[in-house]
Structure formats: structure tokens, C-alpha cells
């Protein structure tokens, strides 16, 4: 059984999902790929892991870096899981490029290189936004492209974390809402 709950953030509603033991989803309401890992059969109920996630969100939106991560269950392919695990290493207030993530995945797999575009697909389908910080991933040119929650939210989150926005820019054409 999956459980859901809702959280009102300063930049919009957030839907949370859990299997009762770990967080399985965290989406801005109406974002691209919204609830893509949520089963049709779910119950709205604040189970302990969802209460813990709300506490994490309260700390985050108060302007502090949370000092814990709720238990996570990544419902995805092995490749996406590898990419999401690299994203978990990006510190609060910092960014990493798609290319740097691709290089790290290639290093871990003993490959000469990995496609940054493949990494982009995995980043874009992150179903545990914020906690797995896909908003901290930027293009090598500084483009703030590819955030399923929307570029405005990505900019807000990066500024909220105190990221130096020098050299970062809003793309002219984006696939993100």
C-alpha cells in the first residue's frame, strides 16, 4: 500500500508518497511526470516517514540545510538510481553539471565516458524532488535547463540555498514548464 500526504511550501503545493517505510515520491503539484511512481491504489494518511519528510521540508524552507535524509526508496531503473545517488552528494548551496554526473557514473562503471544526455533523462525523471536535489543540476554552459517543476522554481530554490547565480542563466527554449 502507498500513502500520500500534502505539504504547502512557499513556492507551491507538494505531494508526498510513501510505502509506509520510506519516501517513494515528492513532487511539486502539476509538475512534469507528477506522481509517476504512485500506484492507483493509495491512501491519504500521514505515516511516520511522511511526518519526518515534512520536518525535513520545514527545515529546508526555513533556510537551513537539513542534517538528515528521510529513508528513501527509489522506484526506478538501476541507471536512474545511480544518477540519483550521485545527485544526493551535491551539497546544499552548490551545483553540479550533467557532464560531471556523467563523468562520475562512467568512473564508477569503469567506462571511458557516459552520455550527459542519458544523465539528463534520469535527472528529469527524479520522483523524489528536493531531497534528491535535481534542482542543483545545471548545464555545462550555466544553463538552468531541465527542471520538471519549472525553471522559476529551480531559480527560487537555488537562490534560497544561496547559490552564486553568476554565470547561470535561464535558457531561451526549455522543455521544462
C-alpha positions in Angstrom: 0.0 0.0 0.0 1.2 3.5 -0.8 0.3 6.5 1.4 0.2 10.2 0.3 0.1 13.5 2.1 0.4 17.1 1.1 2.7 20.0 2.1 2.3 23.7 1.3 5.7 25.2 0.5 6.4 28.9 -0.2 6.5 28.0 -3.9 3.6 25.8 -4.2 1.9 22.6 -3.1 4.0 19.4 -2.8 2.6 15.8 -2.9 4.5 13.2 -0.8 4.2 9.4 -1.2 5.5 6.5 0.9 5.3 2.8 1.0 4.9 3.1 4.8 8.7 2.5 5.4 10.4 5.0 3.1 9.7 8.0 0.9 8.9 7.0 -2.6 7.8 10.3 -4.2 8.0 14.0 -3.7 6.5 16.2 -6.5 5.5 19.8 -6.9 1.8 19.7 -7.7 1.3 19.7 -11.5 5.0 19.3 -12.4 6.1 17.2 -15.4 5.9 13.5 -14.6 3.8 14.2 -11.5 3.1 11.1 -9.4 4.8 8.9 -12.0 5.7 6.2 -9.4 2.4 6.5 -7.4 0.1 3.5 -7.7 -3.6 3.9 -8.4 -4.3 2.4 -5.0 -3.1 4.7 -2.3 -4.5 6.2 0.9 -4.1 9.8 2.1 -2.5 9.2 5.5 0.4 10.8 7.4 2.6 7.8 8.2 5.8 8.4 10.2 8.1 8.7 7.2 5.8 11.4 5.7 5.8 13.3 9.0 9.7 13.1 9.0 9.7 14.4 5.4 7.5 17.3 6.4 10.0 18.1 9.2 12.8 18.0 6.6 10.8 20.4 4.3 10.2 22.7 7.2 13.9 22.9 7.9 14.8 23.4 4.3 12.2 26.1 3.6 13.3 27.9 6.8 16.6 28.5 5.0 18.7 25.8 6.6 20.3 22.6 5.3 18.6 19.6 6.9 21.0 17.4 8.8 19.2 14.2 8.0 17.6 12.5 5.0 14.4 10.6 5.4 14.5 6.9 4.3 14.2 6.7 0.6 13.0 4.0 -1.8 13.9 4.8 -5.4 11.4 3.2 -7.7 13.4 3.3 -10.9 15.9 1.6 -13.1 19.4 0.8 -11.9 20.8 3.6 -14.1 18.4 6.2 -12.7 19.2 5.0 -9.2 23.0 5.5 -9.9 22.3 9.1 -11.2 20.0 9.9 -8.2 22.7 8.6 -5.8 25.2 11.0 -7.3 22.7 13.9 -7.0 22.4 13.1 -3.3 26.1 14.0 -2.9 25.6 17.6 -4.3 25.8 19.8 -1.2 23.2 22.4 -0.2 24.1 25.7 -1.9 26.2 24.1 -4.7 25.5 22.9 -8.2 26.9 20.1 -10.4 26.7 19.8 -14.2 25.1 17.0 -16.2 28.5 16.3 -17.6 30.1 16.0 -14.2 27.4 13.5 -13.1 28.0 11.6 -16.4 31.8 11.5 -15.7 31.2 10.2 -12.2 28.9 7.4 -13.4 31.5 6.5 -16.1 34.2 6.4 -13.4 32.1 4.2 -11.2 31.3 1.8 -14.1 34.9 1.8 -15.4 33.8 3.3 -18.7 35.7 5.9 -20.8 32.6 8.1 -20.9 28.9 8.3 -20.3 26.3 10.4 -22.2 25.3 13.6 -20.4 22.0 13.4 -22.3 21.3 10.0 -20.8 22.0 11.5 -17.4 19.7 14.4 -18.3 16.8 11.9 -18.8 17.5 10.3 -15.4 17.7 13.7 -13.7 14.4 14.8 -15.3 12.5 11.8 -14.1 13.6 12.2 -10.5 10.5 11.3 -8.5 11.9 12.5 -5.1 12.4 16.2 -5.9 14.2 18.5 -3.4 15.6 15.7 -1.2 17.3 14.2 -4.3 18.3 17.7 -5.4 17.8 17.7 -9.2 17.4 21.5 -9.0 21.1 21.7 -8.3 22.0 20.2 -11.7 22.9 22.7 -14.4 24.2 22.6 -18.0 27.9 22.9 -18.5 27.3 26.3 -20.1 25.5 27.5 -17.0 22.0 26.9 -18.5 19.3 26.3 -15.9 17.6 23.9 -18.1 15.6 20.8 -17.4 13.7 21.2 -14.2 10.4 19.3 -14.1 9.0 21.6 -11.5 9.6 24.6 -13.8 12.5 27.0 -14.3 11.1 29.6 -11.9 11.0 27.1 -9.1 14.6 26.0 -9.9 15.8 29.6 -9.8 13.9 30.2 -6.5 15.4 27.0 -4.9 19.0 27.9 -6.0 18.7 31.4 -4.7 17.1 30.2 -1.5 20.2 28.0 -0.9 22.5 30.9 -1.6 23.9 29.6 -4.8 26.1 32.1 -6.6 24.0 32.7 -9.7 26.8 34.4 -11.6 27.2 32.5 -14.9 23.9 30.7 -14.6 21.1 31.7 -17.0 17.5 30.9 -18.0 17.5 29.1 -21.3 15.6 30.7 -24.2 14.0 27.4 -25.1 13.3 24.9 -22.4 11.5 21.6 -22.2 10.6 22.3 -18.5 7.3 24.0 -17.7 
